[in-house]
Amino acid sequence: MKYLCLVYMEEKHLHAMPQAERVALSDESMAYCEALTKQGELLSASPLHPVDTATTVRVRNGKVAATDGPFAETKEQLAGYLLIHVRDLNDALRVAAKFPGARYGSIEVRPIKEGGCA
Amino acid sequence: MSEESSTSLRAVVEELYRTQSRQVLATLIRLLGDFDAAEEALHEAFTVAVEQWEREGIPANPRAWLVSTGRFKAIDGMRHRARFDASLEELARQLETASVSLDAESFDGPSVEDDRLRLIFTCCHPALTPEAQIAMTMREVCGLTTEEIARAFLTKPATIAQRIVRAKSKIRDARIPYEVPPQSELPARLDAVLRVVYLVFNEGYSASSGNAVTRQDLSGEAIRLARVLVQLLPDPETIGLLALLLLQDSRRDARVSESGDVILLEDQDRTRWNREFVAEGAALVQQAFSMGEVGPYAIQSAIASIHAQAADAAATDWRRIVELYDLLLQAESSPVVELNRAVAVAMLDGPAAGLTLIDGLLARGELKTYHLVHAARADLCRRLGQTEEARRAYEQALSLTRQGPERRFLERRLLGLTGQGS
């Protein structure tokens, strides 16, 4: 089963972080992703540009409406993702919980619907 | 078969359904990997049992027979539907080959007990909302109907049905596994299970609104569920929870007057407490504490046990109760526990000491809208002769509760103040 783990964080916390801490967090995240790749569980992972670059697209009554910003207004913004391939939700939750970002923000774990397109 | 034996067969099947259907269901969910398919298979198996056992007699191991018949019927049904949906043929073949190694042992060995635990842990999975966990547990583990659950929780059957449908889709689509969590995750996951059992009990013990203070059926279900858990996972917290439920339930008849009014612990007729439950609860408390480190449920059960064994409020070992509240605060700090501790301190060191603690809680902004804080405060003020302050606190408490019997109790206390004069 494939799961998309969406990493939510408060960007201002990240920006306010001392340089050394930010580098350490980034190194730790990359090391974790490397380990997951070796285990064959990580398909793809990437940090995202800050939320100011997000656009949400909706189509209503045949009209396309693109709005600035993420899909929901919360304190935390979508900061990155991991696309993983594991046995079941419990394993997915275990993988997500060990990602360093889980300590700073939230990770939304979404099962991937097979055989669809986005 | 004679009419008489046919009646007795029906009684046997009904008894089997009552005592075994949840275990059969739990195993069928494992074998079929799907809640709805398993439920359908369960009912088919019992239907076939009534017909076939009349001709051929009751099998030596009825539970194994029911599981194997249910599984066969489910695979057969899938084959039948495969004529319209080819993917089902593949699924049917998978199910059949996956289970070829199954013998009577798999239908009736220790793994069957594991199936009940798997079912409980799946229904109480943290990926489901708390409401869904409760509905799923009542429906799948306890076997209550949607209507019964709705009545118990004072809601519409459609609401409960929708919660169950959503939970089942989430279990299927997000692939929540049908498993007992590994040892490393067991404490946290067991907490969730115990919380569901405790919530069900409380829902039955004190309805959050309406006139019935007790809804015995739900509390009875919770106690039954706790017994199953103790049997399957004899952990100090599981034992502590069962003890707590029994000890609280032992006061059921004494805590409400004939007119449905609340009677406080100190004013209860202790001869009306259920002595059997008190004795069983006290023994379980001992057992939990003898096992080493205790958690919140075991500590709460120890407090309940001290109350249950005291001849009256004055003879209660308040010093030990305050100690246990200290222990409880270490295990699980919460303002409600602090409130209870303050009331115990008032019994040990006098109302002024308790009042200081409660005022401290309120000053921190905690529990401001919790009616029991104001009721407890009012009671301590009353004991200290601060009638005006007591009146204000009772009125505050009244403005915060909707429950009929609680309101009548507070109104009586207010009236009592007027009698005292100010």
Chai-1 contact restraints between the chains, C-beta under 6 A:
chainA,res_idxA,chainB,res_idxB,connection_type,confidence,min_distance_angstrom,max_distance_angstrom,comment,restraint_id
A,M1,B,R175,contact,1.0,0.0,6.0,A-B,restraint_1
A,D88,B,R175,contact,1.0,0.0,6.0,A-B,restraint_2
A,D88,B,P177,contact,1.0,0.0,6.0,A-B,restraint_3
A,L89,B,A174,contact,1.0,0.0,6.0,A-B,restraint_4
A,L89,B,R175,contact,1.0,0.0,6.0,A-B,restraint_5
A,L89,B,I176,contact,1.0,0.0,6.0,A-B,restraint_6
A,N90,B,P177,contact,1.0,0.0,6.0,A-B,restraint_7
A,P111,B,D173,contact,1.0,0.0,6.0,A-B,restraint_8
A,P111,B,A174,contact,1.0,0.0,6.0,A-B,restraint_9
